[in-house]
Each structure stands twice: as C-alpha cells, then as structure tokens.
C-alpha cells in the first residue's frame, strides 16, 4: 500500500509541474493545490488504521445526550453542554472535514529514524494519535458529576461508554440533569468560642454579602463569599485569620429546591487567629539592596519621622514627608489587611522602587498582641538616559520614524518626583496619499515634572483608600513642524494639571492652566504663487494660504478629561471604554484684555487669542464572540463652538477634527472628505494643501477581528462618518454645505475593507485594504457606489482602493 501511495504522490507532483509550466490562472492553481493535497490525504486515510496498534481506536470526540428536567430551560442546557464539553478528556486530534489530517501526516512516510528529514516532518506537521480509552470515560464521569453538583443541579447523574466506528471511537455520555437549587436565606452565626470583636466583624461582613435570595446555587460564589468575609475579618485586626477557618453549611429543601446557607467560625480555629493585633512600630528601609543590606538595616543609624515611622537610610535619599502619603499602616492603629494592601500598591505605583517587600514581627505587649512592620524598598537608579527609535502612525495617515533622547530623574526633589526631559527629531510621510503626499519634518523638546501628590496653595482632601496617589503634572515644550517645504509651524506649550484615579476603572485629568502659542514661519513663495494662480479656478487654496498665514495665535484653555475602563478582572466577555474631554479657552483672557489689533481682534502681547468650547467623547465596546474572534466597535462625537474673539471662525488649526486615514475612515485618504460635501480629494486627484478641518465630527467604526495563529490576525471592517463646520463661512463655498444641518445624515461617508495584522508581541503591524461604499461629495447623498465596484478595472482600482499601513489597532 505504501509503495502504491508513494507512486501516486510522485505522479501528482509531476502533474503539478506540467500544469505550473503553463499560464494557469492563480485561482486555478490554488484549486489544483487543494484538490491534490486532499487526494493525498484521502489515499493516505485508508492507511491510518493499519498503523494503529492492535485493538486501539482513534479518539474522535465527545457526544453528550442531555436528559434535563422540565425546569431547566434551553439556555441552561446549552451552558451545561458547553461546560461539560470543555472538561472532557482526552482532546481529539485536529480534523478537516472529519478526517484527522495531522495523524495522516504523522504516518505519511512511515516510522522514521530518530533524526532525519522524516522525523523532522513528523514533528513539524504531524500529530501523535490520541487513542480512545474506557479509563478516560470513567475518569470524566466523577468530574462531570462534581461540576453539576457545584452548579446546583443536585442529584444529577452521568454515564458514559465508547462507541466504535471503523478505526475511530467516540465518547458518548448520557447526562440526567435534575432541577437546579436556588438560594433562600444566608445566615451568619455568632459562635460562643470567639471574641466580641470578631462577632462584630462577622456582623459587618454579613451586611455586604454577595449572595442574594433567588440566585442560583454556585459553589464558586460560595468560595468568593468566604474569601470576602475572611478579608473583612482581617481588616478588623485578625492577622492570622484564614478563609479555611470559616465553615459553610447548607440545608437543602428538596421539595422547593431551595438552599439555606449558614456561615460560622470553626470551633477548632487556632487561638492566635481569634486575637486582634495592633501596630506597634513601622520600620522603613528605602535604600535596601542585597549589597548594602547590613548597612541599611542598621537601626542605630535610623531616624524617626514625626514619631510615626522609623526610617533606616544611611544616605538620606528620600525626604521623610514622602512616606506620610504612602504608608497607611500607622503605629497605634489596629492591623488591617486593607491598609497593608494599599501601602504595597502605592509603593509599586509610585515608580521609584524596583522591588518592594514587607515582613511582620508578632509580639506580646502586656495583654495585647502587637506587630512590628518592616518595609524593604529597593530603589531604581535615580538618573537614567534612554535613546529610542520609534515607528509612528497618526490618525491623519502620517507614518514615519522618530528618534527620542530622554533623560530622567526619579527623585528630582527627594520626594519621588519624576523629571523627564526629551529631545526628538523625526520624519513623517503620508502612506496612501497618492501623488500629492506631503512629507513633514519634526523637531522638538519638552520637559515634564510629575509630583506624586497634589501641589496647590489650597489644601485638597482626597480619598485615602485609593491605590494610586494623585499626581500633579507640569509640562513645558516646543515643537517645530516643517511641512513639505510649504511653511513651518512653531508651537510652544505649557500646562499645569492634576491626574488621579477614582478606582481601577475611572481616571480623571484636570488641567486648569494650559497655554499654547502657535506661530507660522518660512511660508514659501510656491505656496503663495499657487494660491494666486488658482484664485479663480480654486479659491480654496487662497483661503488655505490666508488661514496658515494668519494662524499666529494664543490659546489659553482649561481641560478636563474623564476616562472609564470596565474592570479587566471581570469574567464578562465584553469590555467597555469611554474617554471624554471638555476644553474651554479664552474666557479669562477676554476678561483681562483691552487691546485690539487692526483687524479688531483682542490681543495679548499683540497676538490674538482664541475663544472656544470643545467637547468630545470616544466610546469603544469590545466583545469576545469566541476565544479567537473579537467584535470591536467605536463611536466618536465631537463638537467645537467658537465665540467672542473667535466668533464666525473655525476652531484653531491644532484643535480641528479630521476624518479619513488609517485610524479613521480607512476607505478614504487622510483629510479627503468634509466638511460636509466638500471634496478635498477624489481619492487620487487631491489638493496639495489639505490643512483645514471641521468643528463637528461624527464617526462610527465596527470591525470583526479573528486570530488565525499566534502571529497572524485578520479583520473585516466598516467605517462611517464626516466632519462639519459649526458656523457659516465662505471658505469651502456654498456647494459644499459645510455647516452642520439636520440633513447631516445625507453627507455620511461609508467605507469597508479587509485587513491582515502581524502581531510581534511588542507591537502590531497592520495592513488594511478598503474601498468606499458611499461618497457624499460625489453623489450629493443621492446614491451609493456599491454597484460601481469592479476589481477588474484598473482605473476603478486606482480611484477606489486605499491601502493603509499602520502600527497598532485603529481603535
């Protein structure tokens, strides 16, 4: 049989060679490849049985026959099947159309030697056969019974057997599912063998029980409740208390299918676990390492901080005030596991210490039990220099490279302040910009000083239970952009603000002071000549020239950001993220300024300032449909309103909205659509100067992401949206209908496409190919362009296929 098979393989290979020597279409070649490959596997299939050991069968999978009580609905039955199927062992070999192709490849060339080409082929492409076993069936049965018991289906039964068919066998299980039990009452019992303080802790814990009347009985929830009660008791000073010391008793009503639960302290609990402990001393070793352990743990060289902490630091590296904000385990207070966890979390989130560990020393002080607490802190090197070479990808489809040189000081003012000074230089070019692509050069420097506390002349009270300390951030920066030889744009910015986490899901950023100064320079004569030469045929270029030449502006603003991220620890397959920003600019400047320039604008230092209100929200929803398929959605809405000194104008150039590009509507090139029906770029024949945007933006994106292998992912997506101006102006012309109106939905651009992503762990490279479904500037909202799709037409491909290359997901 093997000789005959090898002969056929050789013959098919020769047939391939003859076919490929001709001019065969690619699709036909693929058909031939697949047909020939399946032919080999089919011919080899009859050979698998001969390779199997005597009396052995290949395990082909698991079948579950569910006989459920009438009270168990279809959804519950589906969940039960899914749970039990996931627990079934062994796992069958991978199959293709019911054929175990990897086992076929495993036996394809017979039994190989230890090393060699055939051995390598077996390891690389084959898969060792999984044999059916009656022992595996009997081993699964108690596991499945326990699972049903833990889910509240008390009294359910499972039986199983092997069903043979040829050289294969399947595990067939019959599951008899009884009615599910639900919780009735939850009672916490005060036993007589415990102290009154522990009884109080139990009563307080009972008020916040996660077990509610009417909930299905689940053993996992009981374990979570026991952990919660245990933590509540430890937070009341019981240092040695463990969850195992808490007993859970169940009383089942088999008629009503209800369960009463009783929580009680076990009578054999060790005596030490029932004793509350207080904190006597807190020792801090903020310069601890293995090489200096003997020196920096010498308490004779220690000094005290406000009689609270004993600090052992031979170098006096940190100001003792730093530890007042971090350490919540205070001398004289009762031990609390919550305070201990909070202190460790703050030390870790501070960013100044590389390793953090602690040790408790129990002792007896008279009739009281006390603890001495030791924190061993290994700091990072105070100063460091880093050189980074980055690939960049921006929402306006600019991609390129940047070199950044950073200097960091992690303890700039001896209270773990982080001072970072960056200098950078880079180049950006438009991917998919057609013949009108623009190349930017960027140069800049900035400094950031971050305080791990609130710095303010007014004292703020904040929630001391937060795991991360609030931060005060001060920035100062300069950026210069040389835009394609057309003009230079200089930007100076300084900010002062606060950032703090309300909890693990919610973060706030408030910048009361934000100043930006934008100044154009080196405006080229080519820019001016193009504007003058096209003033009649394309007056928009002149408008752009005027916009750039007059863009010198001061922006005094305040910014508030709210960010929400659903808990990463949640078992839910859905993750929701929301980022909102509210920025208001120019009100204080308008109140203080009295001077005006020749154009009638109020000025400060002879520079006009902007007045506007800008608010936007970015909502994202990610749903795991299967372990390898994710449905990602994004909805963005933004609004900018100018008034006062900027009445009738658009938002400043740096604050405007844009659509199109690799992270936006991917079927259109960057800034190719909007505002309204205005066409900056009919895909290829674009304007060279694409600098204007909109004051209003609506965009929606949806994408199905499938993970094929560890490194390769695929995607199918649809994007939609546009931008508009808030007020009437003549920049874009009346035909553009650029102002937002109730007819906005007729101006929505829509595109679709497919993508391939290469996941390299550290970063993801994305390739997206998209085409428009609706071009509002071309159809005036009256028709779609789906019926014009023609992949065989080179002109259509040139006008409509947009290829995007980017780093990271689009959202």
HELIX and SHEET records of a PDB file:
HELIX    1   1 UNK A    2  UNK A   20  1                                  19    
HELIX    2   2 UNK A   26  UNK A   51  1                                  26    
HELIX    3   3 UNK A   74  UNK A   87  1                                  14    
HELIX    4   4 UNK A  101  UNK A  107  1                                   7    
HELIX    5   5 UNK A  117  UNK A  125  1                                   9    
HELIX    6   6 UNK A  134  UNK A  150  1                                  17    
HELIX    7   7 UNK A  196  UNK A  206  1                                  11    
HELIX    8   8 UNK A  219  UNK A  234  1                                  16    
HELIX    9   9 UNK A  243  UNK A  245  5                                   3    
HELIX   10  10 UNK A  271  UNK A  274  5                                   4    
HELIX   11  11 UNK A  293  UNK A  296  1                                   4    
HELIX   12  12 UNK A  299  UNK A  301  5                                   3    
HELIX   13  13 UNK A  321  UNK A  326  1                                   6    
HELIX   14  14 UNK A  337  UNK A  350  1                                  14    
HELIX   15  15 UNK A  434  UNK A  436  5                                   3    
HELIX   16  16 UNK A  525  UNK A  533  1                                   9    
HELIX   17  17 UNK A  539  UNK A  549  1                                  11    
HELIX   18  18 UNK A  587  UNK A  592  1                                   6    
HELIX   19  19 UNK A  644  UNK A  646  5                                   3    
HELIX   20  20 UNK A  653  UNK A  655  5                                   3    
HELIX   21  21 UNK A  734  UNK A  736  5                                   3    
HELIX   22  22 UNK A  744  UNK A  747  5                                   4    
HELIX   23  23 UNK A  776  UNK A  779  1                                   4    
HELIX   24  24 UNK A  786  UNK A  788  5                                   3    
HELIX   25  25 UNK A  794  UNK A  800  1                                   7    
SHEET    1   A 3 UNK A  58  UNK A  68  0                                        
SHEET    2   A 3 UNK A 168  UNK A 177  1                                        
SHEET    3   A 3 UNK A 157  UNK A 165 -1                                        
SHEET    1   B 3 UNK A 182  UNK A 188  0                                        
SHEET    2   B 3 UNK A 258  UNK A 265  1                                        
SHEET    3   B 3 UNK A 246  UNK A 253 -1                                        
SHEET    1   C 5 UNK A 303  UNK A 305  0                                        
SHEET    2   C 5 UNK A 309  UNK A 311 -1                                        
SHEET    3   C 5 UNK A 277  UNK A 285  1                                        
SHEET    4   C 5 UNK A 368  UNK A 379  1                                        
SHEET    5   C 5 UNK A 353  UNK A 365 -1                                        
SHEET    1   D16 UNK A 383  UNK A 393  0                                        
SHEET    2   D16 UNK A 398  UNK A 409 -1                                        
SHEET    3   D16 UNK A 418  UNK A 430 -1                                        
SHEET    4   D16 UNK A 439  UNK A 451 -1                                        
SHEET    5   D16 UNK A 471  UNK A 483 -1                                        
SHEET    6   D16 UNK A 487  UNK A 501 -1                                        
SHEET    7   D16 UNK A 506  UNK A 521 -1                                        
SHEET    8   D16 UNK A 553  UNK A 565 -1                                        
SHEET    9   D16 UNK A 574  UNK A 585 -1                                        
SHEET   10   D16 UNK A 612  UNK A 626 -1                                        
SHEET   11   D16 UNK A 629  UNK A 642 -1                                        
SHEET   12   D16 UNK A 696  UNK A 707 -1                                        
SHEET   13   D16 UNK A 712  UNK A 724 -1                                        
SHEET   14   D16 UNK A 749  UNK A 759 -1                                        
SHEET   15   D16 UNK A 764  UNK A 774 -1                                        
SHEET   16   D16 UNK A 802  UNK A 807 -1                                        
SHEET    1   E 2 UNK A 603  UNK A 604  0                                        
SHEET    2   E 2 UNK A 607  UNK A 608 -1                                        
SHEET    1   F 2 UNK A 681  UNK A 682  0                                        
SHEET    2   F 2 UNK A 685  UNK A 686 -1                                        
END                                                                             
